[in-house]
Amino acid sequence: MKAMKESPGNENHRNENLRNEHPNNRVLKVAWDMAKLQGGVVMGATAVAFLLNMAFYFTRGSFSDGGFNFMIHLQERAYIFFLVAGILILGKMMGDYIKVGVTRREFFFGNLLSSLFLVLSLFVVGLFLHGILSLVLTGYVFSEGLEIGRLVPSFLEMLQYYFVGWLIALIFKRFSVIKGVLILLGVAFPAFMFSMLPAMMIESDGGPHLTGLAFPIQGIIFTGIIIWVIYLTIRRFPYAIE
């Protein structure tokens, strides 16, 4: 038996209640909804990666950097997911929230909190699963090929991919295709040169190696710039409400 469609009166009442909510509550509502929506997909993909890693171990017989590393495997495949998620998230989701009284600013901060939670969850769950695999397959909680300190910049890069995807969607929806391409090309080259700064800081004669410090600082600055541009753009985003 089909469920009865919600009457317009009830829907308007629900939407009006959301509009009357405190702005902080609306931000948390967006954050929670987006975390559930994207988190389910991420955890499902992580479970698949876990099973593939087990299969890879039994076919190759190696777990750490000599053959395979679950965390590295997870990171490499998470980049493309976060890029696509960032592109897709602006579409219908933002329009639906605007229709029920959530402002663009509240959607921005809610989705920002959701993305931080998403990446942190992936880091914790991935590290936990890596520890289980390492303990079962090698007898150690963490295999020799895993350096936790070097994972932090990689997960910061996942946030960057997510925000870049979000920015791409904003640019193409805010401007025409031609203008969008030109803007992206104008941003891509400076971004690439900025990302190369850590490599330029490494001394070739075996002197101080600054990569470990430079990458996090460079990544934080770059991420902050992207977030700032998204915030300025999304507040002026001309989203039509049907």
C-alpha positions as CSV (number, residue, x, y, z in Angstrom):
1,M,0.0,0.0,0.0
2,K,1.5,3.3,-1.0
3,A,2.2,5.8,1.6
4,M,0.0,8.9,1.5
5,K,1.6,11.9,0.2
6,E,2.1,14.7,2.7
7,S,-0.5,17.4,2.3
8,P,0.7,20.9,1.3
9,G,-0.6,22.2,4.6
10,N,1.5,19.8,6.6
11,E,4.6,20.4,4.4
12,N,4.2,24.2,4.8
13,H,3.8,23.8,8.5
14,R,7.0,21.7,8.7
15,N,8.9,24.2,6.6
16,E,7.7,27.1,8.7
17,N,8.9,25.4,11.8
18,L,12.3,25.0,10.3
19,R,12.4,28.7,9.4
20,N,11.6,29.5,13.0
21,E,14.5,27.4,14.3
22,H,17.5,29.1,15.7
23,P,20.2,29.6,12.9
24,N,22.6,27.4,14.8
25,N,20.1,24.6,14.9
26,R,19.6,24.9,11.2
27,V,23.4,24.7,10.7
28,L,23.5,21.5,12.8
29,K,20.6,20.1,10.9
30,V,22.4,20.5,7.6
31,A,25.6,19.1,9.1
32,W,23.9,16.0,10.5
33,D,21.8,15.4,7.3
34,M,24.8,15.7,5.0
35,A,27.0,13.6,7.3
36,K,24.5,10.8,7.2
37,L,24.0,11.1,3.5
38,Q,27.7,11.1,2.5
39,G,28.9,9.1,5.5
40,G,26.9,6.0,4.5
41,V,28.5,6.0,1.0
42,V,32.0,6.6,2.5
43,M,31.7,3.8,5.0
44,G,30.4,1.4,2.4
45,A,33.3,2.2,0.1
46,T,35.7,1.7,3.0
47,A,34.2,-1.7,3.7
48,V,34.7,-2.7,0.1
49,A,38.3,-1.4,0.2
50,F,38.8,-3.5,3.4
51,L,37.7,-6.7,1.6
52,L,39.8,-5.9,-1.4
53,N,42.8,-5.4,0.8
54,M,42.3,-8.8,2.3
55,A,42.0,-10.4,-1.1
56,F,45.2,-8.6,-2.2
57,Y,47.1,-9.8,0.8
58,F,46.3,-13.4,0.2
59,T,47.2,-13.1,-3.5
60,R,50.4,-11.1,-3.0
61,G,51.3,-12.3,0.5
62,S,52.6,-8.8,1.7
63,F,50.9,-6.1,3.7
64,S,53.2,-3.1,4.3
65,D,55.1,-1.0,1.9
66,G,56.8,-4.1,0.4
67,G,53.5,-4.9,-1.2
68,F,50.3,-3.2,-0.1
69,N,49.2,-0.6,2.5
70,F,45.5,-0.3,3.4
71,M,45.6,3.3,4.4
72,I,47.5,4.4,1.2
73,H,45.0,2.3,-0.8
74,L,42.1,4.0,0.9
75,Q,43.5,7.5,0.5
76,E,44.3,7.1,-3.2
77,R,40.7,6.1,-3.9
78,A,39.1,8.6,-1.6
79,Y,40.4,11.6,-3.5
80,I,38.2,11.1,-6.5
81,F,35.2,10.4,-4.3
82,F,35.6,13.6,-2.4
83,L,36.0,15.6,-5.7
84,V,32.8,14.1,-7.1
85,A,30.9,14.6,-3.8
86,G,31.9,18.2,-3.7
87,I,30.6,18.8,-7.3
88,L,27.3,17.0,-6.7
89,I,26.5,18.4,-3.3
90,L,25.6,21.9,-4.5
91,G,22.8,20.8,-6.8
92,K,19.5,19.6,-5.5
93,M,20.5,19.5,-1.8
94,M,21.2,23.2,-1.5
95,G,18.0,24.0,-3.3
96,D,16.0,21.8,-1.0
97,Y,17.4,23.4,2.1
98,I,16.9,26.9,0.8
99,K,13.2,26.1,0.2
100,V,12.7,25.1,3.8
101,G,14.2,28.2,5.2
102,V,17.9,27.5,5.5
103,T,20.0,30.4,4.3
104,R,23.0,30.0,2.0
105,R,25.3,31.0,4.8
106,E,23.8,28.3,7.1
107,F,24.1,25.7,4.3
108,F,27.8,26.6,3.9
109,F,28.7,26.2,7.5
110,G,26.6,23.1,7.9
111,N,28.2,21.4,5.0
112,L,31.6,22.6,6.2
113,L,31.1,20.9,9.5
114,S,29.9,17.8,7.7
115,S,33.0,17.6,5.5
116,L,35.3,17.9,8.5
117,F,33.4,15.1,10.3
118,L,33.4,13.0,7.1
119,V,37.2,13.2,6.6
120,L,37.9,12.7,10.3
121,S,35.6,9.6,10.4
122,L,37.3,8.1,7.4
123,F,40.7,8.7,9.0
124,V,39.7,7.0,12.3
125,V,37.8,4.1,10.7
126,G,40.5,3.6,8.1
127,L,43.2,3.6,10.8
128,F,41.2,1.2,12.9
129,L,40.7,-1.3,10.0
130,H,44.3,-1.0,9.1
131,G,45.3,-1.9,12.7
132,I,43.0,-4.9,12.5
133,L,44.4,-6.1,9.2
134,S,48.0,-5.5,10.4
135,L,47.4,-7.4,13.7
136,V,45.8,-10.4,11.9
137,L,48.2,-10.6,9.0
138,T,51.5,-9.5,10.5
139,G,51.1,-9.8,14.3
140,Y,51.6,-6.1,14.9
141,V,48.9,-3.4,15.5
142,F,50.5,-1.2,12.8
143,S,52.7,-2.5,10.1
144,E,56.2,-1.1,9.5
145,G,55.1,0.5,6.3
146,L,52.7,2.9,8.1
147,E,53.8,6.3,9.3
148,I,50.8,8.0,10.9
149,G,52.3,11.4,10.9
150,R,52.6,11.4,7.2
151,L,48.9,10.5,6.8
152,V,47.7,13.9,8.1
153,P,48.6,15.9,5.0
154,S,47.0,13.3,2.8
155,F,43.7,13.6,4.6
156,L,44.0,17.4,4.5
157,E,44.2,16.9,0.7
158,M,40.9,15.0,0.8
159,L,39.3,18.1,2.2
160,Q,40.9,20.1,-0.6
161,Y,39.5,17.8,-3.2
162,Y,36.0,18.1,-1.6
163,F,36.2,21.9,-1.5
164,V,37.6,22.1,-5.0
165,G,34.7,20.1,-6.3
166,W,32.3,22.4,-4.4
167,L,34.0,25.4,-6.0
168,I,33.8,23.9,-9.5
169,A,30.1,23.4,-9.1
170,L,29.6,26.9,-7.8
171,I,31.6,28.5,-10.7
172,F,29.8,26.6,-13.4
173,K,26.4,27.3,-11.8
174,R,27.2,31.0,-11.1
175,F,28.7,31.7,-14.5
176,S,28.5,30.5,-18.0
177,V,30.5,27.4,-19.2
178,I,33.1,29.6,-21.0
179,K,33.5,31.9,-18.1
180,G,33.7,28.9,-15.8
181,V,36.4,27.3,-17.8
182,L,38.4,30.6,-17.9
183,I,38.1,31.1,-14.2
184,L,39.2,27.5,-13.4
185,L,42.2,27.9,-15.7
186,G,43.1,31.1,-14.0
187,V,42.9,29.4,-10.6
188,A,44.6,26.1,-11.7
189,F,48.0,27.5,-12.5
190,P,48.5,29.6,-9.4
191,A,47.2,26.7,-7.3
192,F,49.6,24.3,-9.0
193,M,52.6,26.6,-8.4
194,F,51.5,27.1,-4.8
195,S,51.3,23.3,-4.3
196,M,54.9,23.0,-5.6
197,L,56.3,25.4,-2.9
198,P,57.3,22.6,-0.5
199,A,59.3,20.8,-3.1
200,M,61.1,24.1,-3.9
201,M,62.0,24.4,-0.2
202,I,63.9,21.1,-0.1
203,E,67.7,21.5,-0.3
204,S,69.3,19.1,-2.7
205,D,72.6,18.9,-0.8
206,G,71.2,16.9,2.0
207,G,70.5,19.9,4.2
208,P,67.3,20.6,6.3
209,H,64.3,18.8,4.9
210,L,61.3,21.1,5.3
211,T,58.7,19.0,3.5
212,G,57.2,17.6,6.7
213,L,56.5,21.2,7.9
214,A,55.9,22.8,4.6
215,F,53.2,20.5,3.3
216,P,50.8,21.0,6.3
217,I,51.3,24.8,6.3
218,Q,50.9,25.0,2.6
219,G,47.8,22.8,2.7
220,I,46.1,24.7,5.5
221,I,46.7,28.1,3.7
222,F,45.5,26.7,0.3
223,T,42.4,25.1,2.0
224,G,41.6,28.3,3.8
225,I,41.7,30.3,0.5
226,I,39.3,27.8,-1.2
227,I,36.9,28.0,1.7
228,W,37.0,31.8,1.7
229,V,36.3,31.9,-2.0
230,I,33.4,29.4,-1.6
231,Y,31.9,31.5,1.2
232,L,32.0,34.7,-0.8
233,T,30.5,33.0,-3.8
234,I,27.8,31.0,-2.1
235,R,26.4,34.1,-0.3
236,R,25.7,35.7,-3.7
237,F,24.6,32.5,-5.3
238,P,21.4,33.2,-7.4
239,Y,19.5,30.1,-6.6
240,A,16.0,30.2,-7.8
241,I,13.3,28.8,-5.4
242,E,10.5,27.1,-7.2
